[in-house]
Amino acid sequence: MRKWLATSAVLWIAMLHAGSAAAAPSPQPMGAASLTSVCSDDAPAQNVQLPATVAQALNLQPKLLIAEANELASRSELKAATGGFLPQIDLSAVDERYVPSNGSAPVVVVGNTVLGGAQTKSAYGSLSLQWNIWNSGRDVAAFRGAQAGVRASAYGVDRQLDDTLIGVLDAYVELYEAEVTARDDAQAAAGLLAIRARAEKRYARGYGAEVAVGQARVAALNAEQTLNGACRDLDDKSAALAQAVGLEMGSMRRLRALESLPQPIAEALDMAAPEELVNENPAVGEARENMLAAQRALQRARGEFGPTILLSVRRDYLGEDPDSFGRANRHIALADYRVALEFQQPLFPLSSQGSDVDKANAELRKAQASYRGARIDVQTKLFAALSARREAERSFSAAESSLTDAEDVLALTRAQFRAGRKDLDAVEHARMDRDTAQADLEKLAEQRAVAEWTAVRTTLPRDFPALLLRELHLEVRPEVIAESR
């Protein structure tokens, strides 16, 4: 499940959405067109949809790509560790011209070296085999440590995949909320400008108060400043979304979020025991496997003090001729062979082996502390996510009640205006209060959706990516699934 979710270029439907977003954008929220002219300063903006954004993050996010590369590297290390159990076979071939300093000197043999005698040309070949029969468990420790490293890197991809997806959701929702805030601020600024114009008109006709004009001007100025801050916040949130996805902005000034975040399915939030949730979390699994790898590294370092038994077999081939390398190669034939069983035991000095053990001990202590820290961090995030989910649900319910009250007040104010008991400014203020309550409800709905997905991520971290992609109606190419199996 994890491998095909994190494989590059797997989400063809989302890429299709991304390619056609400019040609056929989705319906925009109310007021989005006016928002562009207010906040963009006629600079180009790129409309983004959530499915395409998630798909691009899976293909472009640097941290996720690094995690996948680390997994490939760990698998290569496992292959290298497997080689420690296999014999090593070497082939060497040498063409040598031997010219003694004194050709009349007698032949002297020292070991395998011949000194003296006539000038000659020789062809030499050697086929050797070496096999570590026993090296105090160092190969076994290296192999098991490499296995733990592969599991740790796989957990690391799971963790980074979850972090990438939840980071994209957070950044996208923050940008969407900034769009809603800017839209509400623009409408409020337009309403306050209308109130200011009416106050100045009444004052010019002689039946308005100068204080009212000043208050209307201050309110309009504050609204313009608030709108400018909201527009700046839009740029910041756009850059944050681009960073979460792994996009380079280029000539685009900012991104625009077009749709709200969907709610997760209700049955996905069934929570198991907290201890089980902590143990199954990818961050805890990665730290646990790293601790096991550190333990194997310590065993390997301690094995440096033990003996090594080595079996070696070598077969030599020799051909000689006084005049020609070619004839020497053609006359090459079996010569000597050697079989050896070597025993090695390090005695003195032992400073390097001792320092390796000390370093491995320190790495193990660090891995144990990281494992404990990961468990604490996951536990904290688990309870925080569940608490945030409850808070978001209650806040959303309160915002619904507030919007209902604001709509009732607006209806009452309009009725009083038609009856001549309220002026147009009171209606405008009531409308602005209603719009603010509606914007708050829309933002709290997004926060509730993020809280729900965060709860899914903490309670079902291994299934969270698949649940999110299914909710976004993203599909994976069948051949990619087959390859991952």
C-alpha positions in Angstrom: 0.0 0.0 0.0 2.7 2.5 1.0 5.0 1.9 -1.9 2.6 2.6 -4.7 1.2 5.6 -2.9 4.6 7.2 -2.7 5.8 6.2 -6.2 6.4 9.1 -8.5 3.9 9.8 -11.3 1.2 7.4 -10.1 -1.8 9.7 -10.0 -2.8 10.1 -13.6 -6.3 11.5 -12.8 -4.9 14.2 -10.6 -2.3 15.1 -13.3 -5.2 15.4 -15.8 -6.9 17.8 -13.4 -3.7 19.8 -13.0 -3.2 20.0 -16.7 -6.8 21.1 -17.4 -7.2 23.5 -14.5 -6.3 26.5 -16.5 -8.5 25.5 -19.4 -11.6 24.5 -17.4 -11.4 25.7 -13.8 -14.0 24.6 -11.3 -16.7 26.9 -10.2 -15.2 29.6 -8.0 -16.6 30.7 -4.6 -18.8 33.7 -4.3 -16.9 36.9 -4.6 -13.7 35.2 -6.0 -13.6 37.3 -9.1 -13.7 40.6 -7.2 -11.2 39.2 -4.8 -8.7 38.8 -7.6 -8.9 42.4 -8.6 -8.6 43.6 -5.0 -5.7 41.5 -3.9 -3.7 40.4 -6.9 -2.8 43.9 -8.3 -3.4 42.5 -11.8 -0.6 39.9 -11.2 -1.1 36.4 -12.5 -2.5 33.8 -10.1 -2.7 30.0 -10.5 -5.9 28.3 -9.5 -5.2 25.0 -7.8 -7.6 22.1 -6.9 -7.0 19.9 -3.9 -6.7 16.5 -5.8 -4.1 18.0 -8.2 -2.3 19.6 -5.3 -2.0 16.3 -3.4 -0.9 14.5 -6.6 1.8 17.1 -7.3 3.0 16.8 -3.7 3.5 13.0 -4.0 5.6 13.6 -7.1 7.5 16.8 -6.2 7.9 17.1 -2.4 11.7 16.9 -1.8 11.4 15.4 1.7 9.3 12.5 0.4 11.7 11.9 -2.5 14.6 11.9 0.0 12.8 9.3 2.1 12.2 7.1 -0.9 15.9 7.4 -1.9 16.9 6.5 1.6 14.8 3.3 1.4 16.5 2.4 -1.9 19.9 3.1 -0.3 19.1 0.9 2.7 18.1 -2.0 0.4 21.5 -1.6 -1.3 23.2 -1.8 2.1 21.3 -5.0 2.8 22.5 -6.5 -0.4 26.1 -5.5 0.5 25.6 -7.1 4.0 24.5 -10.3 2.4 27.8 -10.5 0.5 29.6 -11.1 3.8 28.3 -14.7 3.9 29.5 -15.5 0.3 33.0 -16.4 -0.8 35.1 -14.0 -2.7 36.6 -15.2 -6.0 39.4 -13.2 -7.7 41.2 -13.7 -11.0 44.5 -12.0 -11.8 46.6 -12.2 -14.9 50.1 -10.7 -15.4 52.5 -10.6 -18.3 56.0 -10.0 -16.9 59.4 -9.4 -18.5 62.2 -10.5 -16.1 65.7 -9.0 -16.8 68.3 -9.9 -14.1 71.1 -7.5 -13.4 73.6 -10.3 -14.0 72.5 -13.0 -16.4 75.4 -15.3 -15.4 74.5 -15.3 -11.7 73.0 -18.5 -10.2 69.3 -18.8 -9.7 68.1 -17.9 -6.1 64.6 -18.6 -5.0 63.2 -16.6 -2.1 59.6 -17.6 -1.4 57.8 -17.2 -4.7 60.4 -14.8 -6.1 63.1 -16.0 -8.4 66.4 -14.0 -8.6 69.2 -14.5 -11.0 69.3 -16.6 -14.1 68.7 -15.8 -17.7 66.3 -13.1 -19.1 62.8 -14.5 -19.7 59.3 -13.5 -20.4 56.4 -15.0 -18.4 52.7 -15.2 -18.3 51.2 -15.6 -14.8 47.6 -16.3 -13.8 45.9 -16.8 -10.4 42.5 -17.9 -9.4 41.8 -17.5 -5.7 38.9 -18.0 -3.3 38.5 -16.5 0.1 35.8 -17.3 2.6 35.2 -15.9 6.1 34.1 -19.0 8.0 33.8 -17.2 11.3 34.4 -13.6 12.3 32.9 -13.5 15.8 29.4 -12.7 14.5 30.2 -9.5 12.8 28.6 -10.5 9.5 25.5 -11.7 11.2 25.2 -8.4 13.1 25.8 -6.4 10.0 23.1 -8.4 8.1 20.5 -8.0 10.8 21.4 -4.4 11.3 20.9 -3.8 7.5 17.5 -5.6 7.8 16.5 -3.2 10.6 17.7 -0.3 8.5 15.4 -1.4 5.6 12.4 -1.6 8.0 13.3 1.8 9.5 13.5 3.4 6.1 10.2 1.9 5.1 8.7 3.3 8.2 10.4 6.6 7.4 8.6 6.7 4.0 5.3 6.0 5.7 5.9 8.8 8.2 7.1 11.3 5.5 4.1 10.4 3.3 1.7 11.1 6.2 3.6 14.3 7.0 3.5 15.4 3.4 -0.2 14.8 3.0 -1.2 16.4 6.3 1.1 19.3 5.5 -0.6 19.9 2.2 -4.0 19.7 3.8 -3.0 22.2 6.4 -1.5 24.6 3.9 -4.4 24.3 1.5 -6.9 25.0 4.2 -5.0 27.9 5.5 -4.9 29.4 2.0 -8.6 28.7 1.6 -9.3 30.4 4.9 -7.2 33.4 3.9 -9.3 33.6 0.7 -12.5 33.6 2.7 -11.1 36.2 5.1 -10.0 38.5 2.3 -13.3 38.2 0.6 -15.2 39.1 3.8 -12.8 42.0 4.5 -13.3 43.3 0.9 -17.1 43.2 1.4 -16.8 44.9 4.8 -14.5 47.6 3.3 -17.0 48.2 0.5 -19.8 48.5 3.0 -17.9 50.9 5.2 -17.0 53.0 2.2 -20.7 53.2 1.3 -21.5 54.2 4.9 -18.8 56.9 4.8 -20.1 58.2 1.5 -23.6 58.5 3.0 -22.3 60.2 6.1 -20.4 62.8 4.0 -23.5 63.3 1.8 -25.7 64.0 4.8 -23.1 66.3 6.3 -22.8 68.2 3.0 -26.6 68.7 3.0 -26.5 70.1 6.4 -28.3 67.4 8.5 -25.3 65.2 9.4 -22.9 65.4 12.3 -19.2 66.0 11.7 -18.4 63.4 14.4 -20.3 60.8 12.4 -18.3 61.6 9.3 -15.0 61.2 11.2 -16.1 57.9 12.7 -17.1 56.6 9.2 -13.8 57.7 7.8 -11.8 56.0 10.6 -13.9 52.8 10.2 -13.3 52.8 6.4 -9.6 53.4 6.8 -9.3 50.5 9.3 -11.2 48.3 7.0 -8.8 49.1 4.1 -5.8 48.4 6.4 -7.4 45.1 7.4 -8.0 44.2 3.8 -4.3 45.0 3.0 -3.2 42.7 5.8 -5.5 40.0 4.5 -4.0 40.3 1.0 -0.5 40.1 2.4 -1.6 37.0 4.4 -2.8 35.5 1.1 0.7 35.8 -0.4 2.2 34.2 2.7 -0.2 31.3 2.7 0.3 30.8 -1.0 4.0 30.5 -0.5 3.5 28.1 2.3 1.3 25.9 0.1 3.9 26.0 -2.7 6.6 24.9 -0.1 4.4 22.1 1.2 3.8 20.8 -2.3 7.4 21.3 -3.5 6.5 23.8 -6.2 8.7 26.6 -7.5 6.5 29.7 -7.8 8.4 31.1 -10.8 6.5 34.0 -12.4 3.3 33.2 -10.6 2.7 35.6 -7.7 0.5 33.3 -5.7 -1.8 30.3 -5.8 -5.6 30.3 -5.3 -7.5 27.6 -3.5 -10.8 26.8 -5.3 -12.5 24.2 -3.1 -13.1 23.3 0.5 -11.7 20.2 2.2 -13.9 17.1 2.2 -14.8 15.5 5.5 -13.4 12.0 6.1 -15.7 9.0 6.4 -17.1 8.5 9.9 -16.1 4.9 10.3 -12.5 5.8 9.8 -12.4 7.5 13.2 -12.9 4.3 15.3 -10.0 4.4 17.7 -8.1 1.4 19.1 -6.3 1.3 22.4 -3.8 4.2 22.8 -0.9 1.8 23.4 -1.6 0.0 20.2 -1.9 3.2 18.2 1.5 4.4 19.5 3.2 1.1 18.7 1.8 1.1 15.1 2.7 4.7 14.4 5.4 4.9 11.6 7.4 7.4 13.6 7.6 5.0 16.5 8.3 2.1 14.2 11.2 4.0 12.5 12.7 4.9 15.9 12.3 1.3 17.1 14.1 -0.2 14.0 16.8 2.4 14.3 17.4 1.3 17.9 17.6 -2.3 16.8 20.1 -1.3 14.1 22.2 0.5 16.7 22.1 -2.7 18.9 23.4 -4.7 15.9 26.1 -2.1 15.3 27.2 -2.5 18.9 27.4 -6.3 18.5 29.5 -5.8 15.3 31.9 -3.5 17.1 32.3 -5.9 20.0 33.0 -8.7 17.5 36.2 -6.9 16.5 37.8 -8.2 19.7 37.0 -11.8 18.7 38.9 -14.2 16.4 38.5 -14.6 12.6 38.8 -17.9 10.7 39.5 -17.6 7.0 39.7 -20.3 4.4 41.7 -19.5 1.2 42.3 -21.5 -1.9 44.6 -20.4 -4.7 45.6 -22.0 -8.0 48.5 -20.6 -10.0 49.1 -20.8 -13.7 52.5 -20.1 -15.4 54.0 -20.0 -18.8 57.5 -18.9 -19.8 59.5 -18.2 -22.9 62.9 -16.4 -23.2 61.8 -14.4 -26.3 58.0 -13.9 -26.7 55.1 -12.9 -24.5 52.7 -14.6 -27.1 54.5 -18.0 -26.8 54.6 -17.6 -23.0 50.8 -17.1 -23.0 50.2 -20.1 -25.3 52.3 -22.3 -23.1 50.6 -21.3 -19.8 49.8 -24.3 -17.7 48.8 -25.4 -14.2 51.5 -24.7 -11.7 51.2 -24.6 -7.9 48.1 -24.5 -5.7 47.7 -23.4 -2.1 45.0 -24.2 0.5 45.2 -22.3 3.8 43.1 -22.1 7.0 44.0 -18.9 8.8 43.2 -17.9 12.3 43.5 -14.3 13.4 43.1 -12.8 16.8 43.8 -9.1 17.5 46.0 -8.5 20.5 47.6 -5.1 20.6 46.9 -2.3 20.1 43.1 -2.4 20.9 42.5 1.3 20.9 40.7 1.4 17.6 38.4 -1.5 18.5 37.7 0.1 21.9 36.8 3.5 20.3 34.4 1.7 17.9 32.6 0.1 20.8 32.4 3.4 22.7 31.0 5.1 19.6 28.5 2.3 19.1 27.4 2.5 22.7 26.8 6.3 22.3 24.8 5.7 19.1 22.7 3.1 20.9 22.0 5.4 23.8 21.0 8.1 21.3 18.7 5.7 19.4 17.1 4.6 22.7 16.5 8.2 23.6 15.0 8.9 20.2 12.7 5.9 20.5 11.4 7.1 23.8 11.1 10.7 22.5 9.1 9.4 19.5 6.7 7.5 21.7 6.2 10.6 23.8 5.7 12.8 20.7 3.2 10.4 19.2 1.2 10.2 22.4 1.2 14.0 22.7 0.0 14.4 19.1 -2.6 11.7 19.6 -4.3 13.3 22.5 -3.9 16.8 21.0 -5.5 15.7 17.8 -8.5 14.1 19.6 -8.9 17.2 21.7 -8.6 19.5 18.7 -11.3 17.4 16.9 -13.7 17.9 19.8 -12.9 21.6 20.0 -13.4 22.1 16.3 -16.8 20.3 16.4 -18.0 22.5 19.3 -16.7 25.7 17.6 -18.5 24.8 14.4 -21.8 24.2 16.2 -21.4 27.5 18.0 -20.7 29.2 14.7 -23.8 27.7 13.2 -25.8 29.2 16.0 -24.1 32.5 15.6 -24.9 32.6 11.9 -28.5 31.9 12.6 -28.7 34.7 15.1 -27.0 37.1 12.7 -29.4 36.2 9.9 -32.3 36.8 12.3 -30.9 40.2 13.3 -30.4 41.1 9.6 -34.0 40.2 8.8 -35.3 42.2 11.8 -33.2 45.2 10.8 -34.4 45.1 7.3 -38.0 44.9 8.5 -37.4 47.9 10.8 -35.8 49.8 7.9 -38.9 49.2 5.8 -41.0 50.4 8.7 -38.9 53.6 9.0 -37.4 52.7 12.4 -33.8 52.0 11.2 -31.6 53.7 8.7 -29.6 52.1 5.8 -26.4 52.2 7.8 -27.9 49.9 10.4 -28.9 47.5 7.7 -25.4 47.6 6.3 -23.8 46.9 9.7 -26.2 44.0 10.2 -25.3 42.6 6.7 -21.6 42.9 7.5 -22.2 41.0 10.8 -24.0 38.3 8.9 -21.2 38.1 6.3 -18.6 37.8 9.1 -20.6 35.1 10.8 -20.9 33.2 7.5 -17.2 33.6 6.8 -16.4 32.4 10.4 -18.6 29.4 9.8 -16.9 28.5 6.5 -13.5 28.8 8.1 -14.5 26.7 11.1 -15.8 24.1 8.7 -12.4 23.9 7.1 -10.8 23.7 10.6 -13.1 20.9 11.5 -12.2 19.0 8.4 -8.5 19.4 9.1 -9.1 18.2 12.7 -11.0 15.2 11.4 -8.2 14.3 9.0 -5.5 14.8 11.7 -7.5 12.5 13.9 -7.6 9.9 11.1 -3.8 10.3 10.6 -3.1 9.7 14.3 -5.5 6.8 14.8 -4.9 5.1 11.4 -1.5 6.3 10.2 -0.9 3.3 7.8 -4.3 3.7 6.2 -4.5 7.5 6.2 -3.0 8.0 2.7 -5.3 5.5 1.0 -8.4 7.0 2.8 -7.5 10.5 1.7 -6.9 9.5 -1.9 -10.1 7.6 -2.0 -12.0 10.6 -0.6 -10.4 12.8 -3.3 -11.3 10.3 -6.0 -7.7 9.7 -7.0 -6.8 6.5 -8.8 -3.5 4.7 -9.3 -2.3 3.1 -12.6 -2.8 -0.7 -12.4 0.7 -1.4 -13.7 2.2 0.6 -10.9 0.4 -1.6 -8.3 1.6 -4.7 -10.1 5.2 -3.5 -9.9 5.0 -2.7 -6.2 3.8 -6.2 -5.5 
